C-alpha cells in the first residue's frame, strides 16, 4: 500500500493592501491511499480526516423500487438490480441516507475538490436537491447516453437510454480543476459537450462470476477515464464510497491517481482487488495531458519551423479552404500576394482587426484538416522538462 502526503495548499490567498502576517498554514494531512476499506461508507468516511481527498466519485444505490421480476418477450428473466443494498423502505429513509453520506463527503473533500454523483431518474433528482441543500455548487449535469441500452420489454414507456451525472464543487468560488485543453484534445479539437455517448459495460470488460454478472450496475471504464482526466491531476486522491467492482480504482491506477474505495459487500471486494491488481499503470509520458492556454509555455510558430515540426513549403488552409498559404523558412506565411505571421496574415485575408492564427490555419493530414495548434501542443509535450 502506498502512502501519500497532501502537500499542496488548495486554497488561494487573496492579495490585500494591509501588511498583516499570513496566518500559519495547517499541517499537511497524510492518509493511506490505494486501499479498499471494507464496511459501511458513512462510518468509513467519518474515520477519515477533514479535507483529505481531491475528488469523490459516488455511484450510490438507485433505490429502483422494482415491483417484481422483469422478463424478456421470449420468457427469459432480466438480470436486473434486486440486491438488498438497493432496497429502502421509504423515500424518507433514502433521503436520510443520502444526507448522511453527503455530510461526510463534504467534510473530507478539499476546499477546491469536486464531487461526481451518477444516478437514474429514480434517485438523481433527490440526490441533486440534497447536494444543493448542503451548499454544493453544481457545475454541470452530464447525460451519459447509452449506445446500447436495454430495451423496454413491456412497451409501456420510452426506452430508458441514459443516466445522469452531477458534477459539483464545494462552493461557487471554489478553484476546482478542469482540464479543458485535455477534454478538447480527447474530443478531436472540439469542445467537450455535456452529453456523452458511450456503450454500457459489456464484453470482456463485464466481470462475471459463475456465468452471471459480478455486479448489476458495473460502469464502463471509459466513463471513469473521461471524468478523472477532466478534473483531476496525477497524484490526486479519488475516493469512491460505493466501490463495487472497483472501476474507479482500476482507472485511477492507470492514470497515475491515488484511490480509496469503500465497499461493504464482501463479494464485490474480492472482485475489485483482483481487478485493480491486474490494471497496468500508464507510463509517465502517456500521462502528460494537454495544458490549458493560461498555463502552457509560449511557443512561436517559427520555433515549430526551425525544429522541423512544420516544414517550409507546407500548405495551410482555413477550415473552409477559402485561402491557402505557404509556410516560409522564417515562419511567416504567404498567400494571395500577402505575407505575414500566422496571426497577421489571417487578419489581413479576413479584413479583420485580429486573428488567432493557431486555430485559424490548418494543415492536411490523411485528407483531414487539423489546426496547427495541434502541432504546437505536440511540440510542448515533447520538450517539457
C-alpha positions in Angstrom: 0.0 0.0 0.0 1.2 3.5 -0.9 1.1 6.5 1.5 0.8 10.0 0.1 1.1 13.3 1.8 -1.1 16.2 1.0 1.4 19.0 0.5 -0.4 21.4 -1.8 -2.1 24.4 -0.4 -5.5 24.0 -2.0 -6.7 27.5 -1.1 -5.7 30.7 -2.8 -4.6 33.6 -0.6 -6.2 36.9 -1.8 -3.9 39.8 -2.0 -4.7 42.6 0.4 -3.4 46.1 0.9 -2.5 45.6 4.6 0.8 44.2 5.8 -0.6 41.7 8.2 1.4 38.5 8.5 -0.1 35.5 6.7 -1.8 33.0 9.0 0.1 29.8 9.7 -0.7 27.1 7.2 -2.4 24.0 8.5 -0.1 21.0 8.8 -0.2 18.5 5.9 -2.6 15.6 6.4 -1.2 12.2 5.4 -3.6 9.4 4.6 -3.1 5.9 3.4 -4.2 5.6 -0.2 -4.6 2.9 -2.9 -6.6 0.7 -0.5 -10.0 -0.7 0.0 -11.9 -0.1 3.2 -14.4 -2.8 3.9 -17.5 -1.6 5.6 -20.3 1.0 5.7 -19.5 4.1 3.7 -20.8 6.6 6.3 -18.8 5.2 9.2 -15.7 4.7 7.0 -15.8 8.3 5.7 -16.3 9.5 9.3 -13.0 7.9 10.2 -11.1 10.0 7.6 -9.6 13.4 8.4 -11.1 16.7 7.1 -10.2 17.9 3.6 -8.1 14.9 2.6 -9.4 13.9 -0.9 -9.3 15.8 -4.2 -12.3 14.2 -5.8 -15.2 11.9 -4.9 -17.0 9.7 -7.4 -20.2 8.3 -6.0 -22.4 5.7 -7.6 -25.0 5.3 -4.7 -27.9 2.8 -4.6 -30.5 3.8 -7.1 -33.5 2.7 -5.0 -35.1 1.3 -8.1 -38.3 0.1 -6.3 -38.8 -2.8 -8.6 -42.3 -4.3 -8.4 -41.2 -7.8 -9.2 -39.2 -9.8 -11.7 -38.8 -8.5 -15.3 -39.0 -10.9 -18.2 -38.0 -10.7 -21.9 -40.6 -11.4 -24.6 -39.3 -14.9 -25.0 -39.7 -15.6 -21.3 -36.1 -15.1 -20.1 -35.7 -13.3 -16.8 -33.8 -9.9 -16.9 -30.8 -9.8 -14.7 -31.9 -6.5 -13.0 -30.9 -4.8 -9.7 -32.7 -6.7 -7.0 -30.0 -6.7 -4.3 -30.8 -5.9 -0.7 -28.3 -3.0 -0.8 -30.6 -1.2 -3.3 -33.8 -1.5 -1.2 -35.1 1.3 1.1 -38.5 1.1 2.7 -39.4 4.7 2.1 -38.2 7.7 0.2 -37.7 9.4 3.5 -35.2 6.7 4.6 -33.4 7.0 1.3 -33.2 10.8 1.7 -31.8 10.4 5.2 -29.2 8.0 4.0 -28.2 10.4 1.2 -27.9 13.4 3.6 -25.7 11.3 5.9 -23.1 10.2 3.3 -23.1 13.6 1.7 -22.3 15.2 5.0 -19.2 13.1 5.4 -18.3 13.6 1.7 -18.4 17.4 2.1 -16.2 17.2 5.2 -13.4 15.1 3.7 -13.4 16.9 0.3 -10.7 19.5 -0.1 -11.9 23.1 -0.5 -11.2 23.1 -4.2 -12.2 19.5 -4.8 -15.2 18.3 -6.7 -17.8 15.5 -6.4 -19.4 13.4 -9.1 -22.6 11.5 -8.5 -24.3 9.2 -11.0 -27.8 8.0 -10.9 -31.1 7.2 -12.7 -34.4 9.0 -12.7 -35.2 7.0 -9.6 -32.7 8.9 -7.4 -30.6 11.5 -9.1 -33.1 14.4 -8.6 -33.3 13.7 -4.9 -29.5 13.5 -4.6 -29.2 16.7 -6.6 -31.6 18.5 -4.1 -29.5 17.2 -1.2 -26.3 18.5 -2.8 -27.7 22.0 -3.2 -29.2 21.9 0.3 -25.7 21.3 1.7 -24.2 24.2 -0.3 -22.6 22.3 -3.1 -22.4 24.3 -6.4 -23.5 22.4 -9.4 -21.1 22.8 -12.3 -22.6 20.5 -14.9 -25.2 17.8 -15.3 -23.8 15.2 -17.7 -26.0 12.9 -19.7 -24.5 9.5 -20.3 -26.4 8.4 -23.4 -26.0 4.6 -23.7 -25.2 3.5 -27.2 -26.7 0.0 -26.5 -29.4 0.4 -23.8 -31.6 -2.3 -22.6 -35.0 -2.1 -24.4 -38.3 -1.5 -22.7 -39.7 -5.1 -23.0 -43.2 -4.2 -21.9 -43.6 -1.4 -24.4 -45.2 0.8 -21.8 -42.6 3.6 -21.6 -39.8 5.2 -23.6 -36.6 3.1 -23.6 -34.5 4.3 -20.7 -31.3 5.1 -22.6 -29.4 7.4 -20.3 -28.1 8.1 -16.8 -27.4 11.5 -15.3 -24.2 12.6 -13.6 -23.9 15.7 -11.4 -20.6 17.4 -11.1 -20.3 19.9 -8.2 -17.8 21.9 -6.3 -17.9 22.8 -2.6 -19.0 26.4 -3.4 -19.5 29.0 -6.1 -16.0 30.4 -5.7 -14.0 27.2 -5.5 -11.0 27.0 -7.7 -11.7 23.5 -9.0 -9.6 21.5 -11.5 -10.9 21.3 -15.1 -8.5 20.1 -17.8 -10.3 21.9 -20.6 -7.4 21.5 -23.1 -7.3 17.8 -22.4 -11.0 17.4 -22.9 -10.9 19.3 -26.2 -8.0 17.2 -27.4 -9.8 14.0 -26.4 -12.8 15.2 -28.5 -10.8 15.8 -31.7 -10.3 19.5 -31.0 -13.9 20.3 -30.4 -15.2 21.5 -27.0 -16.4 18.5 -25.0 -20.2 18.6 -24.6 -22.3 17.6 -21.7 -23.9 14.6 -23.5 -21.6 11.7 -23.7 -22.3 8.7 -25.9 -20.8 5.5 -24.6 -21.8 1.9 -24.6 -22.8 0.2 -21.3 -20.3 -2.2 -19.8 -20.2 -5.4 -21.8 -18.0 -7.9 -23.5 -14.6 -8.7 -21.8 -14.9 -5.7 -19.6 -18.1 -7.0 -17.9 -16.9 -9.0 -14.9 -18.8 -12.3 -14.4 -18.7 -14.9 -11.7 -20.1 -18.4 -12.4 -21.7 -17.1 -15.6 -23.6 -14.2 -14.1 -22.7 -10.5 -13.6 -20.5 -9.9 -10.7 -22.3 -6.5 -10.2 -25.6 -5.5 -11.8 -24.6 -1.8 -12.4 -20.9 -2.0 -13.3 -19.8 1.2 -15.0 -17.7 1.3 -18.2 -14.1 2.2 -17.6 -14.3 4.8 -20.4 -16.8 6.8 -18.3 -14.4 7.0 -15.3 -11.4 7.6 -17.6 -13.1 10.8 -19.0 -14.1 12.0 -15.6 -10.7 11.5 -13.9 -8.9 13.0 -16.9 -11.2 16.0 -16.9 -11.0 17.1 -13.3 -8.0 15.5 -11.5 -4.2 15.7 -11.8 -1.6 12.9 -11.5 -1.1 12.2 -7.8 -4.6 13.4 -6.7 -6.6 11.3 -4.3 -10.0 10.0 -5.5 -12.5 8.5 -3.1 -15.3 6.2 -4.2 -17.7 5.4 -1.3 -19.7 2.8 -3.3 -16.7 1.0 -4.8 -18.5 -2.1 -6.2 -16.2 -4.0 -8.5 -13.5 -1.2 -8.4 -13.9 0.6 -11.7 -12.7 3.9 -10.1 -9.7 2.2 -8.6 -8.7 0.5 -11.8 -8.9 3.6 -13.9 -7.2 5.7 -11.2 -4.2 3.3 -11.2 -3.9 3.5 -14.9 -3.9 7.3 -14.9 -1.5 7.8 -12.0 -4.0 8.9 -9.5 -4.4 7.6 -5.9 -7.6 6.0 -4.8 -9.6 5.0 -1.7 -12.5 2.6 -2.1 -15.2 1.8 0.4 -17.4 -1.3 0.0 -19.4 -3.4 2.4 -20.3 -6.3 0.1 -17.6 -8.9 0.5 -18.1 -10.5 -2.9 -17.5 -7.1 -4.6 -14.4 -6.5 -2.5 -12.6 -9.6 -3.7 -13.5 -8.9 -7.4 -12.3 -5.3 -7.1 -8.9 -6.1 -5.6 -8.3 -8.7 -8.2 -9.2 -6.4 -11.0 -7.1 -3.4 -9.8 -4.1 -5.6 -9.3 -4.4 -6.6 -13.0 -4.7 -3.0 -14.1 -1.4 -1.7 -15.6 -0.5 1.9 -15.0 0.4 4.1 -18.0 4.0 5.3 -18.3 4.8 8.8 -17.4 5.0 10.2 -21.0 1.5 8.9 -21.7 0.1 10.5 -18.6 1.2 14.0 -19.7 -2.0 15.8 -20.7 -2.6 18.9 -22.8 -2.2 22.1 -20.9 -4.6 25.0 -20.7 -3.7 28.1 -22.7 -3.1 30.0 -19.4 -0.5 27.6 -18.1 1.2 26.4 -21.3 4.5 28.0 -22.3 4.6 30.4 -25.2 5.8 29.0 -28.5 6.3 31.0 -31.6 5.3 29.4 -34.9 8.8 29.9 -36.2 10.0 27.6 -33.4 8.0 24.8 -34.9 9.5 25.5 -38.3 13.1 25.6 -37.1 12.7 22.4 -35.1 11.2 20.5 -38.0 7.7 20.2 -36.6 6.3 22.3 -39.5 8.3 22.2 -42.7 8.8 25.2 -45.1 6.6 24.8 -48.1 3.8 23.2 -46.2 0.4 24.3 -47.4 -2.0 25.7 -44.8 -5.7 26.3 -45.1 -8.6 27.9 -43.2 -11.2 25.4 -42.2 -13.4 26.2 -45.2 -10.5 26.2 -47.6 -11.2 29.7 -48.8 -7.5 30.6 -48.5 -4.3 28.7 -49.0 -1.0 29.9 -47.5 2.6 28.6 -47.8 4.9 28.3 -44.8 8.2 30.1 -45.4 11.6 29.3 -43.9 11.3 32.2 -41.3 7.9 31.0 -40.0 5.9 33.6 -41.9 3.1 32.7 -44.3 2.4 33.9 -47.9 -0.9 33.9 -49.6 -2.6 35.9 -52.4 0.4 38.3 -52.7 0.3 39.0 -49.0 2.8 37.8 -46.3 3.0 38.0 -42.5 2.8 36.0 -39.3 0.1 33.3 -38.8 -1.9 35.9 -36.9 -1.3 39.0 -39.1 -1.9 37.2 -42.4 -5.1 35.6 -41.1 -6.4 39.0 -40.1 -5.4 40.6 -43.4 -7.2 38.0 -45.5 -10.4 38.3 -43.5 -10.2 42.1 -43.3 -10.5 41.6 -39.5 -8.8 43.6 -36.7 -7.2 40.4 -35.3 -6.9 36.7 -35.8 -5.8 33.7 -33.7 -3.6 32.0 -36.3 -3.2 28.9 -34.2 -6.9 28.0 -34.6 -7.5 29.7 -38.0 -4.8 27.9 -40.0 -5.0 24.2 -40.6 -2.7 21.6 -42.2 -3.9 18.5 -44.1 -3.3 15.1 -42.5 -4.7 11.9 -44.2 -7.2 14.1 -46.1 -8.5 15.9 -43.0 -7.7 19.4 -41.8 -6.2 19.8 -38.4 -5.4 23.1 -36.6 -1.7 24.0 -36.4 -2.3 24.3 -32.7 -2.2 20.5 -32.6 1.4 20.7 -33.8 2.3 23.3 -31.1 0.8 21.0 -28.4 2.9 18.1 -29.7 6.0 20.3 -29.5 5.2 21.4 -26.0 4.7 17.8 -24.7 7.9 16.7 -26.4 10.0 19.4 -24.9 8.6 19.6 -21.4 11.3 19.1 -18.7 
